[in-house]
Amino acid sequence: MAEQLRWVLIIISVVVIGGLLIHGLWSVRKKDAPTATNDERVEPADHQAPIERQSAPEPVSHAERDEPQFGDLSFSAEDKQPQANLFTAPEPEEAVVAPAEPQDEVITEPEQEPEQPAASDFIIVHIQMPEGLNMEGSKLLPAVNTLGFKYSEEGFFNRHLDPAGHGPVLFRLVNMYNPGTFDIDNMEQFSTAGISLFMTLPCDGDGLAAFNMLHSAAKKLADEFGATILDSQREAMTVDSVREYVEKVRRFSV
């Protein structure tokens, strides 16, 4: 019995030891297998990670490429300004549209204002003697009387619609220098370096006909005394000056 019990124990111990060995080998293989699979899983994970990293920096690289492109364009100040305008296009459009309305108002206001001062104007022609010479009153009086001028109480010579001195005044003849009047009782002692002819607009009667009479009288007096005809700016009268006067008279003759 003792020997049988001993053999049984030996067999059991052998089985146990064999089982432990088998279990150890199986566990080792099991450990080797997962570690291998883990390595395999880690490797693709590592491969995927760099792939994602490579794809992620692509927009960064684009951004970095875009910046030098703008930098290249921004070498000149003229290129920077249009870029800013493109990014802020909606804002300036609103800013431009907003002042467009007050501009229209500003334009309409002066269109209405000129109607007020256009109610009256005048034409003036100067007859200037050469330097150092004067018109003697003894010669001036018969010359203006021949042209149909009539002396007035104000001290001017008026050219009426009627040559006899009746009707509305078409234009006047005054002294170019102070006091601007003539002393009819002392014309023999009177002298002046220049006289002026002027007419107010609108004019009674035919404005163009009145201006033609004024211009004709100025030429006759200038020829009589060897004087020069000047415009309102005291510059030599030219054909363009006469045309401007005619256009002004026409505007008031409508």
GUTISE-837035 format. One record per residue: residue number from 1; x, y, z of N, C-alpha, C in turn; chain. Coordinates in pm, 1 decimal. Last residue first. Example, Ala and Ser with C-alpha at 12.3 -4.5 7.8 and 13.67 -1.06 7.14 Angstrom:
  seq     neast    nnorth       nup    caeast   canorth      caup     ceast    cnorth       cup  mol
    2    1285.0    -225.0     708.0    1367.0    -106.0     714.0    1290.0       3.0     787.0    A
    1    1319.0    -569.0     780.0    1230.0    -450.0     780.0    1320.0    -330.0     780.0    A
END
This chain:
  seq     neast    nnorth       nup    caeast   canorth      caup     ceast    cnorth       cup  mol
  254   -3449.1   13748.2   -7254.7   -3548.3   13643.2   -7274.2   -3677.9   13681.4   -7202.4    A
  253   -3251.8   13923.6   -7201.5   -3351.6   13969.4   -7298.7   -3460.9   13866.7   -7319.4    A
  252   -3058.0   13823.5   -7042.5   -3155.6   13910.2   -6977.7   -3263.3   13960.6   -7073.2    A
  251   -2909.2   13681.7   -7225.3   -2968.3   13609.4   -7111.6   -3075.3   13691.3   -7042.4    A
  250   -2820.0   13886.4   -7392.9   -2921.4   13792.5   -7441.0   -2988.2   13715.8   -7326.9    A
  249   -2623.2   14007.5   -7238.3   -2744.0   14083.4   -7271.5   -2854.6   13988.8   -7317.6    A
  248   -2436.0   13797.4   -7235.2   -2497.1   13841.7   -7109.6   -2625.2   13919.6   -7137.5    A
  247   -2367.4   13787.0   -7503.1   -2433.4   13671.8   -7441.5   -2500.3   13710.1   -7311.2    A
  246   -2243.4   14038.2   -7528.2   -2364.5   14008.8   -7606.5   -2439.4   13891.2   -7544.4    A
  245   -2022.7   14006.6   -7360.7   -2124.4   14107.0   -7330.3   -2254.9   14077.2   -7402.9    A
  244   -1888.6   13807.9   -7502.0   -1936.0   13780.8   -7366.8   -2043.6   13880.4   -7325.2    A
  243   -1829.5   13948.6   -7736.6   -1918.7   13832.3   -7742.2   -1973.9   13798.3   -7604.5    A
  242   -1649.8   14139.4   -7639.4   -1777.5   14184.1   -7696.0   -1876.6   14068.6   -7700.8    A
  241   -1441.5   13968.3   -7566.7   -1509.0   14049.6   -7464.7   -1644.2   14096.2   -7514.4    A
  240   -1366.7   13869.2   -7814.4   -1423.6   13777.2   -7715.2   -1496.0   13853.8   -7605.3    A
  239   -1260.8   14097.5   -7929.2   -1380.7   14038.9   -7988.5   -1447.6   13943.7   -7889.7    A
  238   -1167.0   14316.4   -7653.6   -1139.5   14225.0   -7764.5   -1271.7   14174.5   -7821.9    A
  237   -1040.5   14594.4   -7482.8   -1159.2   14525.5   -7533.5   -1120.9   14441.9   -7655.4    A
  236    -785.4   14570.8   -7244.0    -823.5   14611.4   -7379.3    -940.7   14527.2   -7429.6    A
  235    -914.2   14589.7   -6909.0    -823.0   14534.2   -7007.5    -874.1   14569.9   -7146.3    A
  234   -1084.9   14640.8   -6699.9    -991.0   14744.4   -6741.2    -877.7   14686.9   -6825.6    A
  233   -1282.4   14465.4   -6669.8   -1160.0   14436.6   -6596.0   -1049.5   14536.5   -6627.2    A
  232   -1470.7   14556.0   -6848.7   -1499.0   14576.2   -6706.2   -1376.9   14547.1   -6619.4    A
  231   -1251.8   14679.4   -7112.3   -1368.2   14606.7   -7062.8   -1384.0   14631.0   -6913.4    A
  230   -1167.1   14980.6   -7294.9   -1137.1   14874.6   -7198.0   -1265.4   14805.7   -7154.2    A
  229   -1040.3   15157.7   -7566.3   -1161.2   15099.4   -7507.1   -1120.5   14981.0   -7419.8    A
  228    -836.6   15447.3   -7560.7    -844.5   15301.3   -7570.9    -971.2   15252.3   -7502.9    A
  227    -834.9   15751.9   -7758.5    -834.1   15675.3   -7633.4    -845.9   15525.6   -7664.2    A
  226    -856.8   15967.7   -7933.3    -739.0   15882.3   -7938.2    -722.4   15797.5   -7813.3    A
  225   -1092.8   16105.9   -7932.2    -988.4   16151.3   -7838.9    -861.7   16064.3   -7843.3    A
  224   -1241.5   15983.8   -8135.1   -1238.4   16130.0   -8124.7   -1121.5   16179.1   -8040.8    A
  223   -1221.8   15714.4   -8084.8   -1158.2   15767.6   -8205.0   -1143.1   15919.2   -8195.9    A
  222   -1372.4   15705.2   -7851.7   -1232.3   15665.0   -7848.4   -1158.1   15718.4   -7970.4    A
  221   -1620.2   15786.5   -7948.3   -1551.1   15871.6   -7851.4   -1402.5   15835.9   -7843.8    A
  220   -1676.0   15567.7   -8118.7   -1668.4   15704.2   -8172.6   -1594.4   15797.4   -8078.4    A
  219   -1679.0   15353.4   -7942.2   -1579.8   15357.0   -8048.9   -1565.0   15498.2   -8106.0    A
  218   -1898.1   15421.4   -7778.3   -1764.6   15407.9   -7720.3   -1657.1   15415.6   -7828.4    A
  217   -2108.6   15413.1   -7960.8   -2073.6   15541.4   -7899.2   -1933.5   15536.3   -7839.6    A
  216   -2110.5   15135.8   -8013.5   -2081.9   15230.5   -8122.0   -2041.0   15366.9   -8066.9    A
  215   -2182.1   15037.0   -7764.0   -2052.3   15001.5   -7820.4   -2012.9   15097.6   -7932.8    A
  214   -2440.6   15150.2   -7740.5   -2335.8   15180.3   -7641.2   -2197.5   15153.1   -7700.1    A
  213   -2570.8   15032.3   -7958.5   -2557.9   15177.9   -7953.2   -2446.8   15218.8   -7856.7    A
  212   -2555.5   14765.5   -7879.5   -2490.0   14806.8   -8003.5   -2471.6   14958.8   -8007.4    A
  211   -2714.9   14773.5   -7649.8   -2571.7   14746.3   -7636.8   -2496.3   14787.3   -7763.3    A
  210   -2965.0   14827.9   -7766.9   -2907.1   14925.2   -7674.8   -2757.1   14901.9   -7659.1    A
  209   -3000.8   14593.3   -7913.1   -2991.2   14720.3   -7985.2   -2928.8   14827.6   -7897.0    A
  208   -3017.2   14411.1   -7702.2   -2908.0   14400.9   -7798.5   -2891.2   14531.0   -7877.2    A
  207   -3255.1   14499.5   -7570.5   -3126.6   14502.6   -7503.0   -3009.1   14497.2   -7599.1    A
  206   -3516.2   14693.6   -7652.2   -3432.3   14591.7   -7712.1   -3292.7   14600.0   -7650.9    A
  205   -3674.2   14799.3   -7349.0   -3666.5   14793.4   -7493.2   -3578.9   14677.1   -7537.9    A
  204   -3470.1   14828.8   -7065.0   -3598.8   14859.6   -7128.1   -3581.5   14861.3   -7279.4    A
  203   -3267.5   14552.7   -6966.3   -3279.0   14687.0   -7021.9   -3418.2   14705.9   -7081.4    A
  202   -3189.8   14378.8   -6657.4   -3243.2   14389.4   -6794.3   -3264.7   14534.4   -6835.7    A
  201   -2894.6   14572.1   -6663.3   -2970.0   14460.4   -6720.3   -3067.7   14407.3   -6616.1    A
  200   -2766.7   14898.5   -6737.1   -2816.3   14799.3   -6642.2   -2897.7   14693.9   -6716.7    A
  199   -2466.6   15018.6   -6882.8   -2610.3   14995.2   -6893.7   -2648.4   14885.7   -6794.3    A
  198   -2212.6   15266.1   -6918.4   -2266.7   15144.4   -6858.1   -2417.3   15140.4   -6877.0    A
  197   -1902.4   15407.7   -6991.9   -2039.0   15387.7   -7038.8   -2091.3   15260.0   -6974.3    A
  196   -1668.6   15641.1   -6864.0   -1723.7   15505.5   -6864.7   -1867.2   15509.0   -6914.5    A
  195   -1355.9   15815.7   -6929.5   -1499.5   15812.4   -6902.4   -1546.6   15666.6   -6912.3    A
  194   -1046.3   15975.2   -6834.5   -1125.8   15865.9   -6887.5   -1271.2   15877.7   -6849.2    A
  193    -917.8   16192.7   -6737.6    -833.5   16096.2   -6808.9    -913.3   15979.3   -6863.4    A
  192   -1068.9   16517.0   -6782.9   -1061.2   16386.4   -6718.8    -976.8   16292.7   -6804.3    A
  191   -1166.7   16855.1   -6714.7   -1087.4   16757.9   -6791.0   -1081.4   16627.4   -6711.5    A
  190   -1320.8   17178.9   -6725.9   -1320.9   17037.6   -6684.3   -1229.6   16955.6   -6774.7    A
  189   -1358.9   17433.2   -6805.2   -1245.3   17410.3   -6715.5   -1229.6   17262.4   -6675.9    A
  188   -1584.4   17401.5   -6956.9   -1466.9   17460.1   -7019.6   -1341.4   17437.9   -6935.9    A
  187   -1777.7   17306.1   -6783.2   -1717.1   17209.4   -6875.2   -1593.7   17267.3   -6943.9    A
  186   -1931.9   17416.9   -6578.7   -1787.4   17442.4   -6581.4   -1715.7   17343.4   -6673.4    A
  185   -2190.0   17336.3   -6588.4   -2165.1   17479.2   -6593.1   -2017.3   17513.4   -6603.0    A
  184   -2185.0   17061.6   -6558.2   -2220.5   17113.7   -6689.1   -2189.5   17262.8   -6702.5    A
  183   -1971.8   16864.4   -6418.9   -2028.6   16995.2   -6385.2   -2057.0   17066.2   -6517.0    A
  182   -2024.9   16516.9   -6383.3   -1976.7   16628.7   -6463.3   -2045.9   16756.1   -6415.7    A
  181   -1910.4   16245.1   -6165.4   -2011.2   16330.2   -6229.9   -1942.2   16440.5   -6310.5    A
  180   -1713.2   16117.0   -6028.7   -1792.0   16039.0   -6123.6   -1895.0   16119.5   -6199.3    A
  179   -1544.3   16273.6   -5876.5   -1662.8   16214.2   -5809.2   -1753.3   16134.9   -5902.5    A
  178   -1334.3   15997.1   -5958.5   -1418.8   16068.1   -5861.7   -1427.4   16216.7   -5898.5    A
  177   -1337.2   15885.0   -6300.7   -1271.1   15919.7   -6176.2   -1366.0   15998.6   -6087.8    A
  176   -1491.2   15852.9   -6523.1   -1424.4   15734.1   -6469.9   -1363.6   15760.3   -6332.8    A
  175   -1809.6   15996.5   -6540.3   -1666.8   16021.5   -6527.6   -1601.4   15897.2   -6463.8    A
  174   -2051.7   15836.4   -6755.7   -2008.2   15894.9   -6628.9   -1857.9   15918.8   -6635.5    A
  173   -2336.9   15776.5   -6937.5   -2196.3   15813.3   -6950.6   -2157.1   15886.7   -6823.2    A
  172   -2575.6   15505.5   -6965.1   -2527.9   15632.7   -6911.8   -2379.8   15650.6   -6939.7    A
  171   -2859.3   15366.9   -7147.7   -2727.8   15357.5   -7083.0   -2683.4   15497.6   -7046.1    A
  170   -3141.2   15404.9   -7166.7   -3078.3   15282.7   -7216.0   -2940.9   15260.9   -7152.2    A
  169   -3412.3   15524.4   -6985.3   -3268.6   15540.3   -7008.7   -3211.9   15405.7   -7053.5    A
  168   -3740.1   15570.6   -7139.5   -3647.0   15508.8   -7043.4   -3501.3   15530.5   -7084.4    A
  167   -3844.0   15901.0   -7264.9   -3850.9   15756.3   -7250.9   -3746.5   15702.1   -7153.8    A
  166   -3645.2   16159.3   -7424.4   -3767.3   16109.1   -7360.8   -3762.4   15955.3   -7351.6    A
  165   -3447.8   16274.7   -7572.8   -3434.8   16277.4   -7427.7   -3557.3   16230.1   -7356.0    A
  164   -3449.1   16241.9   -7839.4   -3484.2   16376.4   -7791.5   -3475.2   16386.1   -7640.5    A
  163   -3410.0   15974.5   -7885.3   -3293.2   16064.7   -7893.4   -3322.3   16205.7   -7844.6    A
  162   -3560.0   15753.1   -7666.3   -3589.8   15858.1   -7763.8   -3469.8   15953.5   -7769.2    A
  161   -3420.2   15615.7   -7475.2   -3472.8   15542.0   -7590.0   -3508.7   15638.5   -7702.2    A
  160   -3129.5   15812.2   -7378.1   -3266.8   15763.9   -7367.0   -3305.9   15684.7   -7491.4    A
  159   -2842.4   15831.8   -7217.9   -2890.4   15805.8   -7354.0   -3026.4   15738.4   -7342.4    A
  158   -2717.4   16083.4   -6998.6   -2801.7   15966.0   -7023.6   -2837.5   15956.3   -7171.4    A
  157   -2458.3   16187.7   -6807.0   -2515.5   16201.8   -6940.0   -2589.0   16071.3   -6971.6    A
  156   -2493.7   16310.2   -6465.8   -2453.3   16213.2   -6566.8   -2510.4   16255.0   -6701.6    A
  155   -2594.8   16464.8   -6265.6   -2459.5   16497.4   -6310.0   -2405.8   16396.6   -6410.6    A
  154   -2857.1   16442.2   -6192.8   -2759.9   16369.4   -6110.0   -2615.3   16399.0   -6150.4    A
  153   -2995.6   16570.0   -6391.3   -2975.9   16642.1   -6265.8   -2873.9   16573.2   -6175.6    A
  152   -2828.0   16502.1   -6704.8   -2931.0   16480.4   -6603.4   -2897.2   16558.5   -6478.0    A
  151   -2790.2   16563.2   -7054.1   -2740.5   16582.2   -6918.5   -2855.8   16568.9   -6820.1    A
  150   -2807.9   16319.9   -7304.2   -2872.1   16433.7   -7239.7   -2824.2   16441.8   -7094.7    A
  149   -2671.0   16203.5   -7612.3   -2674.2   16204.4   -7465.4   -2738.9   16332.9   -7415.1    A
  148   -2638.2   16193.4   -7888.0   -2773.7   16182.0   -7834.5   -2781.0   16175.3   -7683.3    A
  147   -2395.2   16246.3   -7998.0   -2433.0   16104.9   -7986.8   -2569.8   16084.9   -7920.9    A
  146   -2372.2   16518.1   -7962.1   -2391.0   16467.0   -8097.5   -2438.5   16321.8   -8095.1    A
  145   -2315.8   16531.3   -7692.6   -2444.5   16581.7   -7740.1   -2474.1   16530.6   -7880.2    A
  144   -2060.7   16431.4   -7686.5   -2166.3   16348.9   -7626.5   -2304.6   16399.7   -7669.9    A
  143   -1927.4   16641.2   -7820.3   -1920.4   16503.6   -7871.3   -2033.7   16419.3   -7814.4    A
  142   -1967.6   16872.8   -7668.9   -2031.6   16862.9   -7800.9   -2028.6   16720.2   -7856.4    A
  141   -1817.0   16779.2   -7429.6   -1959.1   16814.9   -7427.0   -2022.8   16809.6   -7565.6    A
  140   -1548.2   16741.1   -7504.0   -1630.7   16626.3   -7464.8   -1779.7   16660.1   -7472.2    A
  139   -1433.7   16983.7   -7549.6   -1451.5   16894.7   -7663.5   -1546.6   16778.9   -7630.2    A
  138   -1439.4   17095.9   -7297.8   -1488.1   17176.6   -7408.1   -1508.7   17092.5   -7533.4    A
  137   -1310.8   16909.4   -7136.3   -1455.0   16921.8   -7129.0   -1513.5   17000.4   -7243.5    A
  136   -1060.4   16703.9   -7269.9   -1102.0   16838.4   -7232.3   -1254.3   16847.4   -7238.2    A
  135    -910.9   16425.5   -7149.9   -1020.9   16473.0   -7233.4   -1062.3   16610.9   -7182.1    A
  134    -549.6   16405.8   -7125.8    -683.5   16417.1   -7069.7    -783.2   16456.3   -7178.5    A
  133    -237.0   16228.8   -7083.8    -331.8   16306.4   -7163.1    -470.5   16302.8   -7099.1    A
  132     -80.3   16059.9   -6931.6     -37.7   16199.8   -6942.8    -131.8   16287.2   -7023.0    A
  131    -152.4   15772.4   -7116.6     -93.8   15828.8   -6994.9     -42.0   15970.7   -7021.7    A
  130    -452.3   15795.9   -7316.1    -312.0   15758.3   -7295.6    -254.8   15831.2   -7174.7    A
  129    -779.5   15741.9   -7165.0    -685.0   15823.4   -7240.6    -542.8   15771.6   -7219.3    A
  128   -1024.8   15495.5   -7190.8    -908.7   15544.7   -7117.3    -815.8   15623.0   -7210.4    A
  127   -1335.1   15409.4   -7139.7   -1259.8   15476.5   -7245.5   -1145.5   15549.9   -7178.0    A
  126   -1506.0   15108.3   -7050.0   -1424.6   15223.7   -7014.6   -1354.5   15278.6   -7139.3    A
  125   -1820.4   14971.4   -7001.7   -1711.2   14989.3   -7098.0   -1637.9   15117.4   -7061.3    A
  124   -2041.4   14737.1   -6857.5   -1961.4   14859.0   -6842.9   -1844.7   14856.3   -6940.1    A
  123   -2355.0   14613.7   -6779.4   -2248.8   14614.1   -6879.4   -2173.5   14745.1   -6863.2    A
  122   -2505.7   14433.6   -6505.8   -2474.1   14554.5   -6580.8   -2363.0   14526.1   -6680.3    A
  121   -2799.7   14286.3   -6356.8   -2655.9   14289.3   -6383.3   -2627.4   14417.1   -6460.4    A
  120   -3055.7   14105.0   -6180.1   -3003.8   14224.8   -6246.1   -2853.3   14211.6   -6263.1    A
  119   -3122.4   13847.4   -6103.5   -3231.8   13941.8   -6128.5   -3182.5   14065.7   -6201.0    A
  118   -2938.3   13667.1   -6029.3   -2953.2   13686.9   -6173.4   -3064.2   13785.2   -6205.7    A
  117   -2948.3   13621.0   -5756.8   -2863.2   13729.8   -5804.2   -2877.5   13757.7   -5952.8    A
  116   -3159.0   13408.7   -5775.9   -3179.0   13534.0   -5704.2   -3086.1   13644.7   -5753.4    A
  115   -3066.3   13192.8   -5917.8   -3183.2   13261.5   -5970.3   -3203.1   13396.0   -5901.7    A
  114   -2859.4   13073.8   -5781.1   -2825.9   13170.6   -5884.9   -2945.5   13245.7   -5939.1    A
  113   -2999.1   12895.1   -5595.9   -2947.0   13023.1   -5551.7   -2917.6   13119.3   -5666.2    A
  112   -3064.4   12659.4   -5722.6   -3172.8   12750.1   -5690.7   -3121.6   12889.2   -5654.4    A
  111   -2821.8   12543.2   -5752.9   -2901.5   12562.4   -5874.0   -3016.2   12659.2   -5846.6    A
  110   -2723.1   12520.9   -5495.5   -2672.8   12629.7   -5578.7   -2749.3   12649.8   -5706.5    A
  109   -2897.4   12296.0   -5419.6   -2907.4   12426.4   -5355.9   -2848.0   12537.4   -5441.6    A
  108   -2829.6   12071.5   -5563.9   -2957.5   12133.6   -5592.6   -2966.6   12272.6   -5531.3    A
  107   -2584.1   12006.0   -5457.8   -2590.6   12044.8   -5598.8   -2721.8   12118.0   -5627.7    A
  106   -2645.5   11935.9   -5201.0   -2556.2   12049.9   -5220.7   -2563.2   12099.8   -5364.3    A
  105   -2803.0   11716.3   -5249.4   -2864.1   11833.5   -5190.7   -2777.6   11956.5   -5211.7    A
  104   -2616.1   11541.2   -5352.8   -2726.6   11583.1   -5439.2   -2792.0   11708.8   -5383.9    A
  103   -2461.1   11513.4   -5125.6   -2403.3   11578.1   -5242.3   -2511.7   11625.6   -5337.4    A
  102   -2628.6   11377.4   -4949.9   -2601.5   11518.0   -4924.6   -2537.3   11589.5   -5041.5    A
  101   -2623.9   11125.5   -5100.7   -2746.1   11202.3   -5084.9   -2718.0   11347.9   -5049.8    A
  100   -2366.4   11030.4   -5083.5   -2417.9   11064.2   -5216.6   -2541.7   11150.7   -5205.5    A
   99   -2285.8   10953.1   -4833.8   -2270.2   11093.7   -4867.7   -2323.5   11131.4   -5003.3    A
   98   -2373.9   10672.5   -4861.9   -2432.8   10762.4   -4764.1   -2412.0   10908.3   -4800.3    A
   97   -2218.2   10550.5   -5050.8   -2359.1   10570.6   -5082.4   -2420.5   10672.2   -4987.8    A
   96   -1973.3   10538.3   -4922.9   -1986.2   10621.0   -5043.2   -2131.8   10651.1   -5073.7    A
   95   -2019.0   10368.5   -4712.3   -1972.6   10503.0   -4682.5   -1987.2   10594.8   -4802.3    A
   94   -2093.4   10138.3   -4844.7   -2193.8   10206.2   -4764.2   -2150.5   10349.6   -4735.9    A
   93   -1849.5   10086.9   -4964.9   -1967.1   10106.6   -5050.3   -2075.1   10180.0   -4972.9    A
   92   -1670.1   10053.1   -4754.6   -1665.5   10177.1   -4831.7   -1784.1   10199.0   -4920.5    A
   91   -1777.5    9794.1   -4666.0   -1782.1    9912.7   -4583.1   -1770.9   10041.1   -4664.2    A
   90   -1743.1    9601.0   -4865.5   -1878.2    9641.5   -4829.2   -1882.7    9767.7   -4747.7    A
   89   -1451.7    9583.6   -4884.4   -1533.6    9640.3   -4992.8   -1672.1    9681.1   -4945.9    A
   88   -1236.4    9505.2   -4738.0   -1332.3    9594.6   -4673.8   -1424.8    9658.2   -4775.6    A
   87   -1085.7    9353.2   -4908.7   -1136.4    9290.2   -4788.5   -1242.4    9376.5   -4722.1    A
   86   -1031.2    9541.2   -5106.3   -1105.0    9421.2   -5142.4   -1162.8    9354.8   -5018.5    A
   85    -883.6    9732.4   -4969.7   -1014.4    9770.1   -5022.1   -1097.5    9648.1   -5057.5    A
   84    -653.1    9593.3   -4918.9    -736.3    9636.1   -4807.2    -874.5    9673.5   -4854.7    A
   83    -565.9    9567.2   -5182.4    -600.3    9448.6   -5105.9    -688.1    9486.9   -4988.6    A
   82    -518.1    9834.2   -5260.9    -629.6    9761.5   -5322.0    -665.0    9636.2   -5247.3    A
   81    -295.3    9888.2   -5078.9    -422.2    9958.1   -5068.9    -535.7    9884.8   -5137.4    A
   80     -84.7    9733.7   -5161.7    -144.7    9712.6   -5031.1    -281.6    9775.9   -5023.1    A
   79      -6.9    9826.2   -5407.8     -70.2    9695.2   -5401.2    -136.2    9672.3   -5267.4    A
   78     110.0   10069.2   -5352.4     -12.0   10070.6   -5432.6     -83.8    9936.8   -5425.5    A
   77     341.0   10014.3   -5224.6     230.1   10064.9   -5144.0     100.9   10063.2   -5221.0    A
   76     499.1    9708.2   -5305.2     462.7    9843.9   -5342.9     343.2    9886.4   -5261.7    A
   75     506.0    9468.3   -5178.1     629.5    9542.7   -5186.0     602.9    9687.7   -5223.2    A
   74     284.0    9309.7   -5166.8     282.9    9430.2   -5084.5     415.8    9503.2   -5085.1    A
   73     327.4    9086.8   -5310.7     241.0    9189.0   -5369.1     248.6    9319.8   -5292.9    A
   72     488.1    8948.2   -5134.4     542.5    8987.1   -5265.2     459.5    9098.4   -5327.3    A
   71     308.8    8911.8   -4927.7     427.3    8993.0   -4906.2     487.8    9038.7   -5036.4    A
   70     129.2    8746.1   -5039.5      85.4    8881.1   -5008.6     204.2    8972.6   -4985.0    A
   69     309.9    8531.9   -5053.7     249.5    8583.6   -5177.3     198.6    8725.5   -5154.1    A
   68     374.8    8480.8   -4788.0     476.2    8541.3   -4876.9     420.4    8591.6   -5007.3    A
   67     110.9    8386.0   -4714.7     169.7    8506.0   -4656.9     281.9    8563.5   -4743.0    A
   66      70.3    8149.3   -4852.0     -12.2    8266.0   -4883.3      51.2    8393.3   -4830.0    A
   65     249.0    7976.9   -4736.8     272.3    8015.3   -4875.8     191.7    8139.8   -4912.3    A
   64     135.5    7945.1   -4487.5     268.1    8003.6   -4494.9     300.9    8047.4   -4637.7    A
   63     -97.0    7825.1   -4565.1    -102.5    7957.2   -4503.4      31.8    8025.7   -4510.5    A
   62       6.6    7592.2   -4661.8     -63.3    7683.1   -4754.2     -68.6    7822.4   -4695.8    A
   61     110.0    7483.8   -4427.9     203.0    7520.8   -4533.9     138.6    7613.9   -4634.1    A
   60    -130.6    7445.0   -4298.3     -34.5    7538.4   -4240.5      65.0    7583.3   -4345.9    A
   59    -250.7    7258.4   -4457.9    -306.5    7393.8   -4457.4    -212.7    7494.5   -4396.6    A
   58     -51.1    7052.4   -4395.9     -68.6    7103.9   -4531.5    -136.3    7239.8   -4532.4    A
   57     -41.6    6957.4   -4137.7      39.6    7075.2   -4168.6      21.6    7128.7   -4307.9    A
   56    -226.1    6736.9   -4168.8    -259.2    6854.9   -4091.5    -172.8    6974.1   -4126.7    A
   55     -95.1    6543.8   -4317.1    -211.8    6609.9   -4376.9    -247.0    6736.9   -4302.6    A
   54     104.9    6473.3   -4139.9     142.5    6528.5   -4269.3      25.4    6600.0   -4334.8    A
   53     -43.3    6379.8   -3931.2      41.9    6496.1   -3910.2      83.6    6559.9   -4042.4    A
   52    -154.9    6160.3   -4049.4    -240.8    6270.0   -4008.4    -159.6    6396.2   -3984.6    A
   51      76.3    6015.9   -4087.4      -1.8    6055.3   -4205.3     -92.2    6171.9   -4169.6    A
   50     167.5    5976.6   -3830.1     241.4    6069.5   -3916.3     166.2    6109.2   -4038.4    A
   49     -53.5    5807.4   -3754.3     -27.4    5934.9   -3688.8      56.4    6027.0   -3775.5    A
   48     -31.7    5583.4   -3907.6    -144.5    5673.4   -3929.8    -118.1    5810.0   -3869.5    A
   47     196.3    5471.6   -3806.5     195.9    5515.1   -3946.8      83.4    5613.2   -3972.8    A
   46     117.0    5416.0   -3550.5     226.0    5512.4   -3570.1     229.2    5562.3   -3713.0    A
   45     -77.6    5235.0   -3613.5    -118.1    5357.7   -3545.4     -10.9    5463.7   -3562.1    A
   44      77.2    5039.9   -3728.3     -11.3    5117.8   -3814.6     -59.1    5244.7   -3749.2    A
   43     220.7    4978.5   -3481.2     288.5    5027.6   -3600.3     194.6    5100.2   -3695.6    A
   42      32.2    4885.1   -3305.5      98.8    5012.9   -3276.1     164.1    5069.5   -3400.3    A
   41     -37.5    4646.6   -3415.3    -137.5    4752.1   -3406.6     -73.8    4887.8   -3378.8    A
   40     200.7    4506.9   -3392.9     144.8    4529.1   -3526.1      42.7    4641.8   -3523.9    A
   39     228.6    4511.0   -3124.3     327.4    4582.5   -3204.0     273.4    4611.4   -3341.8    A
   38      10.6    4354.3   -3062.0      12.3    4494.9   -3018.0     111.8    4575.9   -3098.1    A
   37      90.1    4119.5   -3171.4     -26.2    4187.6   -3230.3     -30.1    4332.4   -3187.6    A
   36     308.0    4070.1   -3003.8     329.3    4085.1   -3147.7     215.7    4158.2   -3212.2    A
   35     179.2    4055.9   -2764.1     279.7    4162.4   -2782.4     306.8    4183.4   -2929.4    A
   34      12.3    3840.0   -2809.3     -43.4    3974.5   -2796.5      58.7    4084.1   -2814.0    A
   33     223.5    3629.6   -2837.1     124.0    3660.4   -2942.0      65.5    3799.1   -2925.5    A
   32     364.8    3623.3   -2599.1     433.4    3658.5   -2723.7     335.3    3698.5   -2832.1    A
   31     166.3    3543.7   -2422.8     225.4    3675.4   -2407.3     294.9    3720.8   -2535.8    A
   30     120.6    3292.8   -2524.3       9.6    3390.1   -2523.3      63.4    3532.6   -2510.0    A
   29     361.5    3174.1   -2483.5     314.1    3193.6   -2620.7     203.3    3298.4   -2627.7    A
   28     352.3    3178.0   -2204.1     458.8    3249.9   -2275.8     418.4    3276.3   -2418.9    A
   27     132.7    3021.2   -2156.3     127.7    3163.5   -2116.4     234.6    3244.1   -2187.9    A
   26     226.5    2783.7   -2255.2     107.6    2846.4   -2317.9      97.8    2995.5   -2285.9    A
   25     440.0    2731.9   -2083.1     463.6    2748.8   -2225.7     347.6    2819.5   -2293.5    A
   24     294.5    2711.7   -1842.9     395.8    2815.6   -1860.6     425.3    2841.0   -2006.9    A
   23     133.3    2496.8   -1894.7      70.1    2625.6   -1869.1     169.5    2740.3   -1890.0    A
   22     329.9    2303.0   -1918.7     243.6    2333.3   -2034.6     179.1    2470.3   -2017.8    A
   21     435.8    2314.5   -1659.5     519.6    2344.5   -1774.9     436.1    2383.2   -1896.9    A
   20     210.4    2241.7   -1510.7     270.8    2373.7   -1489.8     358.0    2413.0   -1608.2    A
   19     174.0    1983.5   -1608.1      71.0    2087.7   -1631.7     127.3    2225.8   -1612.9    A
   18     407.1    1865.7   -1517.0     383.0    1878.7   -1662.2     280.0    1983.5   -1693.0    A
   17     357.3    1891.4   -1243.2     472.5    1959.5   -1301.3     455.1    1974.9   -1452.1    A
   16     130.6    1728.6   -1226.2     123.7    1870.5   -1187.6     237.9    1949.8   -1251.0    A
   15     230.9    1490.1   -1315.7     120.8    1555.4   -1390.8     114.6    1704.0   -1358.7    A
   14     420.3    1444.2   -1117.1     462.2    1456.7   -1256.9     356.9    1528.6   -1338.2    A
   13     252.7    1428.9    -895.3     351.2    1538.1    -901.9     399.6    1559.1   -1044.8    A
   12     109.7    1198.9    -962.3      37.4    1328.7    -947.5     134.8    1444.2    -959.3    A
   11     315.4    1011.3    -966.0     239.8    1039.3   -1090.5     170.1    1174.7   -1081.2    A
   10     389.6    1020.9    -698.1     485.6    1053.6    -802.5     413.4    1091.5    -931.9    A
    9     156.7     942.5    -574.8     205.1    1077.4    -549.3     304.7    1121.5    -658.1    A
    8     147.9     682.4    -672.0      37.3     775.6    -702.7      85.1     918.3    -683.6    A
    7     375.5     574.9    -559.9     365.1     589.3    -705.2     253.7     687.2    -744.9    A
    6     296.0     584.2    -291.6     411.4     661.3    -336.6     407.2     681.2    -486.6    A
    5      84.7     408.5    -283.7      61.2     549.0    -251.1     176.8     635.0    -300.6    A
    4     223.1     176.4    -345.2     120.1     227.0    -437.9      94.0     375.3    -411.8    A
    3     383.4     150.1    -121.9     443.6     171.2    -253.4     341.9     225.7    -351.8    A
    2     191.2     117.8      74.2     280.8     233.7      81.7     345.2     260.9     -52.8    A
    1      82.7    -119.1       0.0       0.0       0.0       0.0      86.8     124.9       0.0    A
END
